[in-house]
Amino acid sequence: MSRSFRPTSNNSASNPDPPSRTEAGSFRANPTLRLRPVDEWNCLLVYTPEAPAIHYLSPLAWVVFELCDGSPRADIQETYLRLNAGK
């Protein structure tokens, strides 16, 4: 999964960076990823065309992935904790 994310300030298709902070400290999923929810397996399959591989995201990883929409790390953490309050 480390190649599944790109910093928002660098979307170069030739540079598959691991999750990292941008100048604004936000995270965004790589737009070239191919996503397929698989309800029968309760997971999200992610295909990385730049480094051909299929990644299995558990429900927990899927939630974190969905929260990486350009939001700052603190917002991602706050939203995740709010979604899991009382569990």
C-alpha positions as CSV (number, residue, x, y, z in Angstrom):
1,M,0.0,0.0,0.0
2,S,2.9,2.3,0.4
3,R,2.8,3.3,-3.3
4,S,-0.9,4.0,-3.1
5,F,-0.7,7.6,-2.0
6,R,0.9,10.8,-3.3
7,P,1.5,14.1,-1.6
8,T,-0.8,16.7,-2.9
9,S,2.0,18.9,-4.2
10,N,3.5,16.2,-6.4
11,N,1.4,14.1,-8.7
12,S,4.1,13.0,-11.1
13,A,3.2,9.6,-12.5
14,S,6.9,8.6,-12.5
15,N,7.4,9.2,-8.8
16,P,5.4,6.7,-6.6
17,D,6.1,8.2,-3.2
18,P,4.9,6.6,0.1
19,P,2.3,8.6,2.1
20,S,4.0,11.9,3.0
21,R,3.2,15.4,4.1
22,T,3.0,18.1,1.6
23,E,3.8,21.7,2.3
24,A,0.3,22.1,3.7
25,G,0.6,18.9,5.6
26,S,-2.2,17.2,3.8
27,F,-2.6,13.7,2.2
28,R,-4.3,12.8,-1.1
29,A,-4.7,9.4,-2.9
30,N,-2.9,9.0,-6.2
31,P,-5.4,9.8,-8.9
32,T,-4.1,7.0,-11.2
33,L,-5.2,4.3,-8.8
34,R,-7.9,1.9,-9.9
35,L,-10.3,1.0,-7.1
36,R,-12.7,-1.9,-6.8
37,P,-14.9,-2.4,-3.7
38,V,-15.5,-6.1,-3.1
39,D,-18.5,-6.5,-0.9
40,E,-18.2,-10.3,-0.7
41,W,-14.7,-9.9,0.8
42,N,-15.5,-6.7,2.8
43,C,-12.5,-5.0,1.3
44,L,-11.3,-2.5,-1.3
45,L,-8.9,-3.7,-4.0
46,V,-6.5,-1.1,-5.3
47,Y,-4.5,-1.6,-8.5
48,T,-1.3,0.5,-8.9
49,P,-0.7,0.8,-12.6
50,E,2.7,2.5,-12.3
51,A,4.1,-0.4,-10.3
52,P,1.7,-3.1,-11.3
53,A,0.3,-4.7,-8.2
54,I,-3.0,-5.3,-6.5
55,H,-3.4,-4.2,-2.9
56,Y,-6.1,-5.5,-0.5
57,L,-7.4,-2.8,1.9
58,S,-9.1,-4.0,5.0
59,P,-12.2,-2.1,6.2
60,L,-9.9,-0.1,8.6
61,A,-7.4,0.7,5.8
62,W,-10.3,1.6,3.4
63,V,-11.7,4.2,5.8
64,V,-8.2,5.8,6.2
65,F,-7.8,5.7,2.4
66,E,-11.1,7.5,1.9
67,L,-10.2,10.2,4.4
68,C,-7.0,11.0,2.3
69,D,-8.8,13.6,0.1
70,G,-6.4,16.4,0.6
71,S,-7.2,16.8,4.3
72,P,-4.6,17.7,6.8
73,R,-3.4,14.9,9.1
74,A,-5.1,16.3,12.1
75,D,-8.4,16.4,10.3
76,I,-8.0,12.8,9.2
77,Q,-7.2,11.7,12.7
78,E,-10.1,13.7,14.2
79,T,-12.6,12.2,11.7
80,Y,-11.3,8.7,12.2
81,L,-11.6,9.0,15.9
82,R,-15.1,10.4,15.6
83,L,-16.2,7.6,13.3
84,N,-14.9,5.0,15.8
85,A,-16.1,6.7,19.0
86,G,-17.6,4.1,21.4
87,K,-16.2,1.1,19.6
